[in-house]
């Protein structure tokens, strides 16, 4: 485990592979942490890559600021950039991979700092502008009912609290309904058993409506080589939310769909995902 800092916050960073390997930054989503990438990361490290996966804001014990505004997308992007600066160097270029909320951060990071990104792989979640638009124009709004429920102050925490147990049964049950295995659901629910950890994770959803108007739903086009991976068993992200992804990419673009796989691609299909990422990265070496 490595560490990186930014503005008084300390991020735990999982690492795999040789120190001199080409760097790959993996960004996790809700309600996971950097360790959830282990099976994918091991496969990348076996091919000689240096893989870094931070526990992001709200998930690292040393990086849990209070208030929804502290979790706006701009702050999350700046965190990822700080991890890159400290652990790979301020001018190094990385292969960037994000799943779920990590994909939202990755889209913005690649769009705003293309000089630092060699390739982008976004898993499950489309660019923020495409997602925000789909909330009001397609059935994605119904699929994302929990996004609105998470805006209520305090209520989600009361409903999902572990109450002194190893994990929250309600959170684990909710994750299982989306397709997670029992072991994975209990693992991720246990990671949020501490009240401040649960609030920090939920604040990512609250922060999406607290960011500056100029950043809300507005993306710069992505110019770096991009792979977008979606799975047809995803109950959180509908096909309609992904249909315009290519319109936000001005560089080389590829779409890959995994059949019979739920939202939890890194857990459920790590080999398939790793193969796609390795092929994509291999096309854009140093």
N, C-alpha and C positions, 0 to 999 in steps of 0.2 A: 504494500500500500504506500503510495506517494501522497504528497500534499501540495496544494497550490493556494495562494491567497489573493484576495482582492478586496480593497476598501474595508479591511478589518475582518473579513470573512475568511474562513479556512475550509477548503474543500478536500475531502478524501478522494483519492484517485486510484482506482484499480489499474494494474499494469500487467501486461504479458509480453513475451517476446524479447529479442535482443535489443540492447540499448541503442545500437547503431542501425537498427532496421528503419525502413521508411515508416514515418508515423501515421497512425490511423486513430482518429478520435471518434469514440462511440458515445452517443448521447441517449440516455434512457428516457422512458416516459412514466406516466402515472400507472400504478403506485409503486414503481420499482426503484432500483438503484443501479449503480454501475456493475454490481456483481451479477445482475440478470443477464449480462452479455457473455458470461463465462464460456458457454459452449461455442458461440460464434467466435469469440476472441481467441480461444485456444486454436481453432482451425486457422485463423489468420496468422497467429504467431508461429504456428508450425511451418508456414510458408515464408518466414523471415521478417514479418512486419513487427514493428513496435506498436503495441495497442494500448491506448489509454482510455479509461472509462470513468469519468468523475461521478461521484454522488453529487447531484446538482443542488442548487439552492433549495432549502427546505428539507432536503434529504440528508445532507452532511450535518452532523450535530453542531459543528462550528460555523454553520452558514444558514441560520434560521432567523432572519430579521422579521420584525413584526409589521403588520399592515399589508393590505392587498397591493398598494402601489409599489411596494418593494419587489413584487413578482411580475411586473409588466415585462413584456417580451424583450424590450430593449436591455433590461438588466440581465436577463437570462443569456442573451447573446453576448453581452460584455463579460459575463462569468466564463463562458466557454472560450472566448478569445484570451482571457487572462490565463486560463489553464494552458492553452497552447503556447502563449508567450513564455510562461515560466518553465514548462517541461519540454518544449521542443525548440524554443528560441523565438525571438521577436520577429524574425523574418522567414521562419520555416513555413513550408507549405505542407498541408496534411490532406489525407483522404478523410472525408467527413461522412459519418453514418449516423442517422438518427431514427428512432422509432417512437411513434405516438407523439407525446409532447416534445420529445427529443428531436423528432422530425421537424416540428414547427420551428424550433430554435435553429436547426440546421439549415432550413430554407432561408431564414433571415440572415444567418451568418454568411452563407454562400453568396447571397445577393448583395450584401453590404460590404463584404471583404473578399472579393473574388481573388485578389492577389495572394491570399493565404490558403486558398483551397485548390487542391489538385483535382479532386473529383468529389461529387456529392452522391450519396445514396440515401434517399428518403423512403422510410418504410411505413406504410399504412396511412399516414396523414398527408394531405395535399398542402400546398402553400397557404399561409394564413389568409390571404385575400380570397383565394378560391374557397376555403372552408367557410369563412364568414359569409360569403355570398350564398353558399349552398344552404346555410341555416335558414334563409328566408325565401329561397326559390325552389327548394326540393324537399323531399321527405327527410333530409338530413336533420332538419329542425326537430322532428319527432324522435329520431334516433338519439339526438343529443339532449334529451330532456334533463339528464343529470347535470349538464352544464349550468342550466338555470337553477336547479335545486341547490347546487353548490354556492350560489350567490347569497343565500340566506345566512346571516351572521349567526354563528354558534350552533344552529340546528344540525347541520351535517356532522359536526363533531360529536354532538350528543347522541345521534343515532348510530354512529360508527365507532364510538369509543370502545376500547378494549376492556375498560373497567377493571383493571388489575390482572386480567388474564393475559396469556402469552400472545393472543391475537384476538381481534374482533370477529366473532362468528358472523355478524351481519356483513362485514366487509368481505370476508372470505366467501360467504354465500353469494354475494353480488358478483364477485369475480368469477366464480364457478359458472354462474348463469351466462357469462360472456364467452365461456369455452375453456377457461383455465382448468388445468388438472387440480386435484385436491392439494397435492404437495406444493405446487406453485402458488396457489391461492393462499394457503396458510403461510407460506414463506413471505409473500408480499404483504399480507395483513400483519404479520408479526413485525415487519420492518416499520410499521406505522403505529405500533402499540403505544408509544410515548405520545402524549397529547400534543406536544409542540411539533412533533414530526407529522402527525395527522393534519394539523392546521397548516403547516408549511406546504404539504402536498396539495391540499385543497386550495390554497392561496394561488396556485398556478392558474386555476380556473377563474378565480376572482380577479386576478391581475389582468386577464385578457380584456376586461371591460374597463380597466383603470389606466390603460396606457394612453399616451398622448394621442389626440385626435388625428394628427398627421401620420401616426404609425398604425392606427386601428384599421386593419383590413387593407392597407396599402402596401404593396410590395414593389421593390425594384425587381426588374427581370433577372433571372439567374442566367449567367453567361458561362458557368463552368460545366464540364461534362456531367450529366445527371442521369441517374437510374432511379426510377420510382417503382417500388414494389408494393402491391396490394394483394389481399387474399379474399376469395369470394365467400368465405365463412365469417367475415368481419361483421359484427352486429353494431359496432360503434361508428364505423365510417362506411357510408353507402357508396355504391358504384357511382351514383350521380355526383357525389362530392369529388370524384376523381377524374371525371370526364374532361375537364378543362385544364388539367395539370400542365399539359404541353404548352398551353398558351402563356405560361409564366416562365418558360425556359427559352432562351435565345441561343444557348449552346447546344452541343450534341445531346440528344435525349433518347432514352429507351424506357419502355414500360414493360414490366414483368408481372404476371398474375399467377398466384399460387392457388391451385384448386384444392378444395376440401380442407383448407387451413383457416383457423379462426384469427382473430385480431392479434393473438400473442405469437407472432411469427418467430421472434428470436428464441422463445422457449419451445415452440411446437415443431418448427422446421429449421433448426439451426444449420443443418447440413446444406439444405437447399439455399438458404439465405447466404451462407458463407460462400458457396460456389458462385452465386450471382455477384456478390461483392468482389470476390477475387478476380473474376473475369472482367468486371468493370474497372477495377483498379489496375489490372494488368494492361489495359489499353492506354493508360496514361501514367507511365512510369516517370521517375525523376529525370 
